[in-house]
Amino acid sequence: IYDIYLRSNQGFHTTTGTPIPGDTTGALAYYYRPDIINTTIGTEFVYIFNNKRFSSSAPYNFTQRQRKGAGSTLLGSFLSIYTIDADSVIIPDSVRDRFKPEVQFKNAGSITWGISFGYTYTFIFHKYWFLNIYTLPGLAIQQFYSTNAYNVQTKSNPSLGMALQLRLAFGYNRTRYFFGFSVM
């Protein structure tokens, strides 16, 4: 199994308003930051040891059909890079006193690499119903960095972290039609 992904969002706003000091009409101010960009890029590779009796595509992609219950041991590796960037300090001046100085930055990010080892199993009920449980815990090496409002860069020492990927799929799969529900 391999996944390659890129996700980027630009512009953030609050969904709850804050009362405007001195305003008697009860109007609320909503924070909006069109300059904030949030990006994640990564990849994951997972090797399935029992690829003769177990189908990873059957419960999630429905491109195959598994007729008997089976499972497999999994071995994987993953890499991701995350960044958040803004023109100025991300936390607005009006709420700056609520946050520690260490989190008042204009860009930050992390790099994570790890290995994982887990197991997956697909149960077959009444010939066409299936339930798949997929668990893949892992250990990761992570490093964080940031730049504050004065362009001072900080970088953490690489540290050990944990990762966990869980998937669950339930459905009905016949030769000509199927339906299913999956959660990651």
C-alpha positions as CSV (number, residue, x, y, z in Angstrom):
1,I,0.0,0.0,0.0
2,Y,1.4,3.4,-0.8
3,D,0.0,6.9,-0.2
4,I,1.4,10.2,-1.4
5,Y,-0.5,13.3,-0.3
6,L,-0.3,17.1,-0.4
7,R,-2.7,19.4,1.4
8,S,-2.6,23.1,1.5
9,N,-5.1,25.6,3.1
10,Q,-5.0,29.4,3.0
11,G,-6.9,31.8,5.1
12,F,-8.2,31.2,8.6
13,H,-11.1,32.8,10.6
14,T,-12.7,32.3,14.0
15,T,-16.3,31.0,14.1
16,T,-17.1,32.7,17.4
17,G,-17.1,36.5,17.7
18,T,-15.4,38.6,20.4
19,P,-17.2,41.7,21.8
20,I,-15.8,44.9,20.5
21,P,-14.5,47.1,23.4
22,G,-16.6,50.3,23.8
23,D,-19.3,49.2,21.3
24,T,-22.8,49.5,22.7
25,T,-24.6,47.8,19.8
26,G,-23.4,44.3,20.8
27,A,-21.5,43.8,17.5
28,L,-19.0,41.0,17.5
29,A,-15.6,41.0,15.8
30,Y,-14.4,37.9,13.9
31,Y,-10.7,37.3,13.4
32,Y,-9.8,36.7,9.7
33,R,-6.2,36.0,8.5
34,P,-6.1,35.5,4.7
35,D,-2.2,35.4,4.9
36,I,-1.9,32.2,6.9
37,I,-0.9,29.2,4.8
38,N,-1.0,25.7,6.2
39,T,0.7,22.9,4.1
40,T,1.3,19.2,4.7
41,I,3.2,16.9,2.3
42,G,4.0,13.3,2.9
43,T,4.2,9.7,1.9
44,E,3.6,6.3,3.4
45,F,4.5,2.8,2.3
46,V,3.1,-0.4,3.9
47,Y,4.1,-3.9,3.0
48,I,1.5,-6.7,3.4
49,F,3.1,-10.0,4.1
50,N,0.1,-12.2,3.4
51,N,-0.8,-10.9,-0.1
52,K,-1.9,-14.3,-1.4
53,R,-4.9,-14.8,1.0
54,F,-5.6,-11.2,2.2
55,S,-6.8,-8.3,0.0
56,S,-6.2,-4.8,1.3
57,S,-8.3,-3.4,-1.6
58,A,-11.5,-5.4,-0.8
59,P,-12.6,-3.4,2.3
60,Y,-11.5,0.1,1.2
61,N,-11.4,0.4,-2.6
62,F,-13.9,-2.4,-3.5
63,T,-11.7,-3.3,-6.5
64,Q,-11.5,-6.9,-5.2
65,R,-13.6,-9.2,-3.2
66,Q,-12.4,-11.3,-0.3
67,R,-14.4,-14.6,0.1
68,K,-12.8,-15.9,3.3
69,G,-11.6,-14.2,6.5
70,A,-7.9,-13.5,6.4
71,G,-5.3,-11.2,7.9
72,S,-1.8,-10.0,7.4
73,T,1.2,-8.6,9.3
74,L,2.1,-5.1,8.1
75,L,5.5,-3.3,8.0
76,G,5.6,0.3,7.0
77,S,7.5,3.6,6.8
78,F,6.2,7.2,6.6
79,L,7.6,10.7,6.1
80,S,5.7,14.0,6.5
81,I,6.6,17.7,6.4
82,Y,4.2,20.2,7.9
83,T,4.5,24.0,7.7
84,I,2.4,27.0,8.8
85,D,3.4,30.4,7.5
86,A,2.1,34.0,7.8
87,D,3.1,37.5,6.9
88,S,3.3,38.5,10.6
89,V,2.9,36.8,14.0
90,I,0.1,34.2,13.8
91,I,-1.4,35.2,17.1
92,P,-3.2,38.6,16.9
93,D,-2.1,41.5,19.2
94,S,-5.5,41.6,20.8
95,V,-5.1,38.1,22.3
96,R,-1.3,38.0,22.6
97,D,-1.4,38.2,26.4
98,R,-3.2,34.8,26.6
99,F,-0.3,32.9,25.0
100,K,3.2,32.2,26.1
101,P,6.0,34.0,24.2
102,E,7.3,30.7,22.9
103,V,4.3,30.1,20.7
104,Q,4.2,33.6,19.2
105,F,5.8,32.8,15.8
106,K,5.2,33.8,12.2
107,N,6.1,30.4,10.7
108,A,6.7,26.9,12.1
109,G,6.9,23.4,11.0
110,S,7.9,19.8,11.6
111,I,9.6,16.9,9.9
112,T,8.6,13.4,10.9
113,W,10.0,10.1,9.7
114,G,9.1,6.7,11.2
115,I,8.6,3.0,10.9
116,S,5.5,1.0,11.8
117,F,4.6,-2.6,12.4
118,G,1.0,-3.8,12.8
119,Y,-1.8,-6.2,11.8
120,T,-5.0,-6.2,9.8
121,Y,-7.8,-8.7,9.5
122,T,-11.0,-9.0,7.5
123,F,-13.8,-11.0,8.9
124,I,-16.4,-12.4,6.5
125,F,-20.0,-12.9,7.7
126,H,-22.8,-14.6,5.8
127,K,-20.7,-14.9,2.7
128,Y,-21.0,-11.2,1.6
129,W,-20.7,-9.0,4.7
130,F,-17.3,-8.0,5.9
131,L,-15.6,-6.2,8.8
132,N,-12.0,-5.1,8.5
133,I,-9.8,-3.9,11.4
134,Y,-6.4,-2.3,10.6
135,T,-4.0,-1.2,13.3
136,L,-0.5,0.2,12.5
137,P,1.4,1.7,15.5
138,G,4.8,3.2,14.8
139,L,7.8,5.0,16.2
140,A,8.9,8.3,14.7
141,I,11.8,10.7,14.8
142,Q,10.5,14.3,14.8
143,Q,12.1,17.7,14.6
144,F,10.3,21.1,15.0
145,Y,11.4,24.6,13.9
146,S,9.9,28.1,14.1
147,T,10.7,31.7,13.3
148,N,9.5,34.5,15.6
149,A,8.5,38.1,14.8
150,Y,12.1,39.2,15.0
151,N,13.2,36.5,12.4
152,V,15.0,34.5,15.1
153,Q,14.9,30.9,14.1
154,T,14.7,28.0,16.6
155,K,15.1,24.3,16.0
156,S,14.4,21.5,18.4
157,N,16.7,18.5,18.8
158,P,15.3,15.4,17.0
159,S,13.0,13.5,19.4
160,L,11.2,10.2,19.6
161,G,7.5,10.2,19.0
162,M,4.7,7.7,18.4
163,A,2.2,7.3,15.6
164,L,-0.9,5.3,15.3
165,Q,-3.0,4.6,12.2
166,L,-6.4,2.9,12.7
167,R,-8.8,1.9,10.0
168,L,-12.2,0.3,10.3
169,A,-14.4,-0.9,7.4
170,F,-17.8,-2.5,7.3
171,G,-19.9,-3.4,4.3
172,Y,-21.6,-5.7,1.9
173,N,-19.7,-6.9,-1.2
174,R,-21.1,-8.9,-4.1
175,T,-19.9,-9.5,-7.6
176,R,-22.0,-6.7,-9.2
177,Y,-22.6,-4.3,-6.3
178,F,-21.3,-3.2,-3.0
179,F,-21.7,-0.7,-0.2
180,G,-19.5,0.1,2.7
181,F,-18.5,2.4,5.5
182,S,-14.9,3.1,6.4
183,V,-13.2,5.3,9.0
184,M,-9.5,6.2,9.2
